[in-house]
Amino acid sequence: MGRSGTGTTKDAQALFQSLRSAYVATPNNLKIIDLYIVFAIVTAVIQVVYMAIVGSFPFNSFLSGVLSCVGTAVLAVSLRIQVNKDNKEFKDLPPERAFADFVLCNLVLHLVIMNFLG
């Protein structure tokens, strides 16, 4: 039984080591987008924890905040997919166009979120 746990631990360490070594080769612009995605998700988690502790009196505000964070993270993931040079589907799409799409979609998202606030 203990031997199985040790093998699992070694497998997990090998997995994390291979992921870390592969991520080192990632371009800096993708790392910045990854950091933005992590920030948006952490902000959404903080809002959910705050709602669980304090309460959700203005529920529309809570939903707007969380949906804004999650929507922004989803749009950033889309931007990361389009900007990635290894992705063959978007090889003809210039990064400036992908960023313009990201900004326009974020503008529409936040206009909808503000409308939802009431």
Rosetta silent file (secondary structure, phi, psi, omega in degrees, C-alpha in Angstrom):
SEQUENCE: MGRSGTGTTKDAQALFQSLRSAYVATPNNLKIIDLYIVFAIVTAVIQVVYMAIVGSFPFNSFLSGVLSCVGTAVLAVSLRIQVNKDNKEFKDLPPERAFADFVLCNLVLHLVIMNFLG
SCORE:     score description
SCORE:     0.000 S_00000001
   1 L     0.000  -45.379 -179.876    0.000    0.000    0.000 S_00000001
   2 H   -67.786  -30.032 -179.241    2.763    2.457    0.896 S_00000001
   3 H   -68.558  -35.564  178.227    4.666    1.570   -2.231 S_00000001
   4 H   -65.403  -39.726  178.249    1.752    2.635   -4.438 S_00000001
   5 H   -65.662  -36.819  178.799    1.667    6.057   -2.748 S_00000001
   6 H   -67.702  -41.083  177.405    5.385    6.528   -3.334 S_00000001
   7 H   -63.378  -39.738  178.452    5.013    5.685   -7.025 S_00000001
   8 H   -65.560  -40.934  178.528    2.158    8.149   -7.349 S_00000001
   9 H   -63.440  -43.330  178.926    4.218   10.863   -5.684 S_00000001
  10 H   -65.460  -37.815  177.513    7.131   10.217   -8.020 S_00000001
  11 H   -64.100  -42.473  179.178    4.795   10.275  -11.021 S_00000001
  12 H   -64.666  -41.888  178.320    3.323   13.587   -9.890 S_00000001
  13 H   -64.226  -40.368  178.202    6.789   15.071   -9.368 S_00000001
  14 H   -65.349  -38.304  178.131    7.876   13.876  -12.817 S_00000001
  15 H   -63.826  -48.443  179.754    4.741   15.378  -14.340 S_00000001
  16 H   -63.825  -37.843  178.201    5.295   18.757  -12.664 S_00000001
  17 H   -64.457  -41.890  179.430    8.963   18.714  -13.664 S_00000001
  18 H   -69.206  -37.745  176.465    8.098   18.035  -17.315 S_00000001
  19 H   -64.511  -42.066  179.873    5.427   20.759  -17.291 S_00000001
  20 H   -63.838  -43.362 -179.619    7.866   23.234  -15.742 S_00000001
  21 H   -68.360  -33.815  177.327   10.567   22.445  -18.302 S_00000001
  22 H   -72.150  -33.807 -178.081    8.088   22.765  -21.178 S_00000001
  23 H   -73.001  -23.963  177.963    6.745   26.080  -19.831 S_00000001
  24 H   -61.509  -33.144 -178.648   10.238   27.576  -19.771 S_00000001
  25 L   -80.555   -3.830 -179.379   10.208   27.490  -23.587 S_00000001
  26 L   -70.555  136.765  178.584    6.917   29.426  -23.728 S_00000001
  27 L   -63.216  154.923 -175.802    7.255   32.937  -25.215 S_00000001
  28 H   -64.542  -34.416 -179.705    6.976   35.888  -22.829 S_00000001
  29 H   -64.794  -34.164  176.499    3.819   37.310  -24.431 S_00000001
  30 H   -72.595  -33.575  176.705    1.989   34.047  -23.698 S_00000001
  31 H   -66.068  -36.669  177.031    3.294   34.053  -20.127 S_00000001
  32 H   -65.807  -41.837  177.090    1.891   37.561  -19.642 S_00000001
  33 H   -64.063  -40.120  177.140   -1.506   36.413  -20.943 S_00000001
  34 H   -60.578  -41.750  178.726   -1.314   33.400  -18.597 S_00000001
  35 H   -63.573  -39.372  177.322   -0.637   35.724  -15.673 S_00000001
  36 H   -64.185  -40.162  178.257   -3.656   37.839  -16.649 S_00000001
  37 H   -64.216  -44.889  178.743   -5.848   34.714  -16.783 S_00000001
  38 H   -61.758  -41.884  178.091   -4.644   33.608  -13.343 S_00000001
  39 H   -60.118  -44.328 -179.406   -5.326   37.105  -11.981 S_00000001
  40 H   -64.148  -42.461 -179.418   -8.888   37.089  -13.347 S_00000001
  41 H   -68.314  -41.004  178.703   -9.634   33.630  -11.915 S_00000001
  42 H   -63.693  -38.917  177.212   -8.109   34.495   -8.511 S_00000001
  43 H   -62.930  -41.183  177.770  -10.217   37.668   -8.412 S_00000001
  44 H   -64.440  -41.118  178.979  -13.359   35.618   -9.124 S_00000001
  45 H   -64.924  -40.588  177.619  -12.445   33.137   -6.369 S_00000001
  46 H   -61.628  -40.120  178.656  -11.871   35.991   -3.904 S_00000001
  47 H   -65.407  -39.339  179.040  -15.304   37.386   -4.740 S_00000001
  48 H   -67.194  -41.877  178.170  -16.944   33.990   -4.187 S_00000001
  49 H   -64.276  -42.532  177.667  -15.149   33.546   -0.843 S_00000001
  50 H   -60.869  -41.928  178.743  -16.169   37.071    0.202 S_00000001
  51 H   -64.200  -37.891 -179.423  -19.778   36.304   -0.736 S_00000001
  52 H   -68.306  -34.631 -178.299  -19.662   33.086    1.292 S_00000001
  53 H   -81.565  -50.097 -171.561  -18.312   34.892    4.362 S_00000001
  54 H   -90.278  -38.254 -176.518  -20.166   38.215    4.286 S_00000001
  55 L   122.552  168.927 -176.154  -23.266   37.417    2.266 S_00000001
  56 L  -123.047   55.969 -176.883  -24.628   38.335   -1.121 S_00000001
  57 L   -57.075  -59.851  173.421  -27.053   41.146   -0.397 S_00000001
  58 L   -84.534   85.820 -172.625  -26.713   42.898   -3.764 S_00000001
  59 H   -62.589  -34.098  177.475  -26.782   39.598   -5.633 S_00000001
  60 H   -62.305  -36.586  178.763  -26.697   41.286   -9.046 S_00000001
  61 H   -66.426  -42.078  177.922  -23.436   42.968   -8.073 S_00000001
  62 H   -61.615  -48.925  179.719  -21.944   39.655   -7.010 S_00000001
  63 H   -61.695  -40.700  179.266  -23.011   37.958  -10.238 S_00000001
  64 H   -62.535  -43.422 -179.623  -21.745   40.864  -12.314 S_00000001
  65 H   -64.585  -46.375 -178.405  -18.340   40.788  -10.645 S_00000001
  66 H   -68.606  -44.002  179.413  -17.872   37.046  -10.965 S_00000001
  67 H   -66.240  -32.503  175.646  -19.179   36.876  -14.527 S_00000001
  68 H   -63.908  -44.870  179.455  -16.955   39.789  -15.480 S_00000001
  69 H   -65.903  -45.595 -178.409  -13.882   37.978  -14.150 S_00000001
  70 H   -68.214  -41.127  178.189  -14.797   34.637  -15.706 S_00000001
  71 H   -63.893  -41.023  177.326  -15.759   36.232  -19.032 S_00000001
  72 H   -64.353  -39.451  178.443  -12.519   38.182  -19.158 S_00000001
  73 H   -64.786  -40.666  179.271  -10.556   35.003  -18.424 S_00000001
  74 H   -64.953  -42.029  177.612  -12.374   33.143  -21.223 S_00000001
  75 H   -66.333  -34.754  177.397  -11.655   35.949  -23.671 S_00000001
  76 H   -68.534  -35.834  175.206   -8.004   35.973  -22.587 S_00000001
  77 H   -63.238  -41.001  177.017   -7.797   32.222  -23.219 S_00000001
  78 H   -62.786  -41.372  176.610   -9.165   32.870  -26.697 S_00000001
  79 H   -62.123  -41.568 -179.749   -6.535   35.576  -27.191 S_00000001
  80 H   -63.455  -40.062  179.139   -3.811   33.180  -26.046 S_00000001
  81 H   -64.721  -41.228 -177.155   -4.973   30.540  -28.523 S_00000001
  82 H   -73.694  -31.240 -176.487   -4.989   33.052  -31.386 S_00000001
  83 H   -84.208  -21.967 -177.208   -1.596   34.609  -30.542 S_00000001
  84 L   -62.434  123.919 -178.130    0.201   31.284  -30.039 S_00000001
  85 L   -70.119  -24.557 -179.225    2.585   30.730  -32.950 S_00000001
  86 L   -76.478  -14.536 -179.621    2.372   26.928  -32.577 S_00000001
  87 L   -81.672  115.946 -174.973   -1.361   26.959  -33.319 S_00000001
  88 L   -78.515  -20.312 -178.050   -1.750   26.265  -37.029 S_00000001
  89 L   -67.946  -31.315 -175.769   -5.427   27.260  -37.234 S_00000001
  90 L  -112.817   29.268 -176.260   -4.693   30.959  -36.667 S_00000001
  91 L   -68.599  -26.426  179.546   -1.366   31.228  -38.492 S_00000001
  92 L   -87.498   -7.861 -177.965   -2.784   33.780  -40.973 S_00000001
  93 L   -88.145  119.839  178.791   -4.303   35.954  -38.231 S_00000001
  94 L   -70.236  148.342 -178.936   -2.009   38.815  -37.172 S_00000001
  95 H   -60.598  -30.444  179.012   -1.579   39.300  -33.407 S_00000001
  96 H   -64.720  -38.757  178.494   -2.835   42.889  -33.693 S_00000001
  97 H   -66.892  -41.202  178.546   -6.136   41.645  -35.082 S_00000001
  98 H   -62.625  -41.892  179.255   -6.448   39.084  -32.279 S_00000001
  99 H   -67.683  -37.981  177.303   -5.803   41.796  -29.684 S_00000001
 100 H   -63.459  -40.417  175.691   -8.344   44.122  -31.336 S_00000001
 101 H   -61.783  -42.145  179.248  -10.930   41.303  -31.182 S_00000001
 102 H   -60.786  -45.940 -178.964  -10.074   40.782  -27.510 S_00000001
 103 H   -65.787  -44.024 -179.673  -10.537   44.473  -26.705 S_00000001
 104 H   -63.998  -43.777  179.454  -13.804   44.744  -28.647 S_00000001
 105 H   -66.773  -35.958  175.905  -15.250   41.608  -27.041 S_00000001
 106 H   -65.069  -38.855  177.305  -14.201   42.847  -23.591 S_00000001
 107 H   -62.064  -46.072  178.574  -15.953   46.139  -24.278 S_00000001
 108 H   -63.631  -43.444  178.859  -19.161   44.321  -25.254 S_00000001
 109 H   -57.868  -47.494 -176.303  -18.849   42.003  -22.234 S_00000001
 110 H   -74.403  -25.862  172.012  -18.495   44.869  -19.798 S_00000001
 111 H   -67.036  -40.217  177.036  -21.347   46.830  -21.371 S_00000001
 112 H   -65.321  -41.582  179.979  -23.576   43.771  -20.846 S_00000001
 113 H   -63.508  -42.870  178.638  -22.281   43.432  -17.262 S_00000001
 114 H   -65.241  -36.740  177.007  -23.041   47.103  -16.535 S_00000001
 115 H   -65.422  -35.999  179.602  -26.517   46.664  -18.003 S_00000001
 116 H   -67.282  -29.979  178.857  -27.032   43.635  -15.750 S_00000001
 117 H   -59.970  -33.376  178.111  -26.203   45.743  -12.675 S_00000001
 118 L   104.144    0.000    0.000  -29.379   47.711  -13.269 S_00000001
